[in-house]
Amino acid sequence: MTSWYETPGLVALEAGLSGVPLVLPEGGSAREYFGPHAAYVRPNDLPGIRRAVLAALARPRDHTLAQFVRDNYSWNAVAAITKTAYQRVFTKRESRVLHGR
């Protein structure tokens, strides 16, 4: 079952980490998360959903997808992104304080 606007949850990330081919809704932010590493379907296109699911079942596990998820969404990757964001904010703030802005 799919909907018009879903956010990728842990289920999609865990499946991707396992290399399981993904079939996700076009709406929402799934494409931002997985880019070309998933098949996207319209929730009202039942024949399209069927084709995408059958195609996914016929494909082997995708090690490229698994590596993509590992590189971008593991706790270490997310922590590094968060750390960089905080460093940028604090550096910008320190610069403003030093220069009176």
GUDO-353639 format. One record per residue (C-alpha): x, y, z; chain. Coordinates in steps of 0.001 Angstrom, whole numbers, plus 500000, padded with zeros to 6 digits. Example, Ala and Ser with C-alpha at 12.3 -4.5 7.8 and 13.67 -1.06 7.14 Angstrom:
! residues 2
px = 512300 py = 495500 pz = 507800 ch = A
px = 513670 py = 498940 pz = 507140 ch = A
This chain:
! residues 101
px = 500000 py = 500000 pz = 500000 ch = A
px = 501273 py = 503432 pz = 499133 ch = A
px = 500101 py = 507000 pz = 499572 ch = A
px = 500556 py = 510344 pz = 497826 ch = A
px = 502967 py = 511829 pz = 500359 ch = A
px = 505182 py = 509527 pz = 502371 ch = A
px = 508459 py = 510193 pz = 504027 ch = A
px = 511013 py = 507416 pz = 503772 ch = A
px = 511032 py = 505611 pz = 507070 ch = A
px = 513314 py = 503109 pz = 508681 ch = A
px = 511694 py = 500306 pz = 506697 ch = A
px = 512880 py = 501748 pz = 503372 ch = A
px = 516334 py = 502522 pz = 504787 ch = A
px = 516691 py = 499034 pz = 506269 ch = A
px = 515512 py = 497409 pz = 503041 ch = A
px = 517945 py = 499552 pz = 501063 ch = A
px = 520758 py = 498688 pz = 503460 ch = A
px = 519987 py = 495036 pz = 502782 ch = A
px = 520131 py = 495724 pz = 499043 ch = A
px = 516458 py = 494892 pz = 498540 ch = A
px = 515126 py = 496679 pz = 495424 ch = A
px = 512853 py = 499525 pz = 496501 ch = A
px = 509453 py = 500527 pz = 495113 ch = A
px = 508445 py = 503881 pz = 496587 ch = A
px = 505762 py = 506523 pz = 495990 ch = A
px = 506508 py = 509446 pz = 493678 ch = A
px = 505121 py = 511965 pz = 496176 ch = A
px = 506887 py = 513025 pz = 499309 ch = A
px = 510641 py = 513018 pz = 499745 ch = A
px = 511551 py = 509444 pz = 498791 ch = A
px = 513282 py = 510555 pz = 495588 ch = A
px = 515390 py = 513025 pz = 497588 ch = A
px = 516550 py = 510164 pz = 499779 ch = A
px = 517118 py = 507422 pz = 497220 ch = A
px = 517511 py = 509183 pz = 493852 ch = A
px = 518073 py = 506686 pz = 491039 ch = A
px = 518374 py = 503760 pz = 493461 ch = A
px = 514620 py = 503039 pz = 493612 ch = A
px = 511575 py = 502607 pz = 491389 ch = A
px = 508872 py = 505242 pz = 491904 ch = A
px = 505150 py = 504708 pz = 491414 ch = A
px = 501978 py = 506777 pz = 491450 ch = A
px = 499629 py = 505576 pz = 494196 ch = A
px = 496635 py = 505522 pz = 491844 ch = A
px = 498419 py = 503509 pz = 489135 ch = A
px = 497687 py = 499936 pz = 490216 ch = A
px = 499045 py = 498337 pz = 487023 ch = A
px = 502211 py = 500454 pz = 487393 ch = A
px = 502612 py = 499408 pz = 491024 ch = A
px = 502161 py = 495772 pz = 490025 ch = A
px = 504779 py = 496052 pz = 487265 ch = A
px = 507251 py = 497814 pz = 489569 ch = A
px = 506820 py = 495265 pz = 492370 ch = A
px = 507159 py = 492304 pz = 489996 ch = A
px = 510263 py = 493872 pz = 488433 ch = A
px = 511735 py = 494470 pz = 491901 ch = A
px = 511065 py = 490862 pz = 492907 ch = A
px = 512857 py = 489660 pz = 489768 ch = A
px = 516002 py = 491714 pz = 490460 ch = A
px = 518867 py = 490494 pz = 492626 ch = A
px = 519956 py = 492401 pz = 495700 ch = A
px = 521523 py = 495738 pz = 494803 ch = A
px = 524892 py = 496179 pz = 496498 ch = A
px = 525176 py = 499705 pz = 495069 ch = A
px = 521965 py = 500652 pz = 496887 ch = A
px = 523236 py = 499073 pz = 500104 ch = A
px = 526487 py = 501035 pz = 499896 ch = A
px = 524597 py = 504248 pz = 499087 ch = A
px = 522422 py = 503853 pz = 502202 ch = A
px = 525455 py = 502956 pz = 504328 ch = A
px = 527412 py = 505984 pz = 503067 ch = A
px = 524561 py = 508468 pz = 503473 ch = A
px = 522242 py = 507276 pz = 506242 ch = A
px = 524229 py = 505243 pz = 508761 ch = A
px = 524471 py = 506730 pz = 512248 ch = A
px = 528118 py = 507635 pz = 511554 ch = A
px = 527207 py = 509423 pz = 508312 ch = A
px = 524311 py = 511310 pz = 509907 ch = A
px = 526465 py = 512258 pz = 512915 ch = A
px = 529172 py = 513619 pz = 510584 ch = A
px = 526608 py = 515682 pz = 508644 ch = A
px = 525140 py = 517017 pz = 511899 ch = A
px = 528591 py = 517879 pz = 513244 ch = A
px = 529448 py = 519779 pz = 510058 ch = A
px = 526166 py = 521715 pz = 510231 ch = A
px = 526814 py = 522716 pz = 513848 ch = A
px = 530387 py = 523732 pz = 513026 ch = A
px = 529134 py = 526001 pz = 510235 ch = A
px = 526587 py = 527635 pz = 512521 ch = A
px = 529085 py = 528207 pz = 515331 ch = A
px = 531771 py = 529484 pz = 512956 ch = A
px = 529301 py = 531930 pz = 511420 ch = A
px = 528150 py = 533044 pz = 514874 ch = A
px = 531721 py = 533513 pz = 516115 ch = A
px = 532512 py = 535578 pz = 513028 ch = A
px = 529487 py = 537804 pz = 513652 ch = A
px = 530412 py = 538271 pz = 517317 ch = A
px = 534035 py = 539116 pz = 516468 ch = A
px = 533018 py = 541585 pz = 513775 ch = A
px = 530116 py = 543131 pz = 515700 ch = A
px = 527342 py = 541877 pz = 513425 ch = A
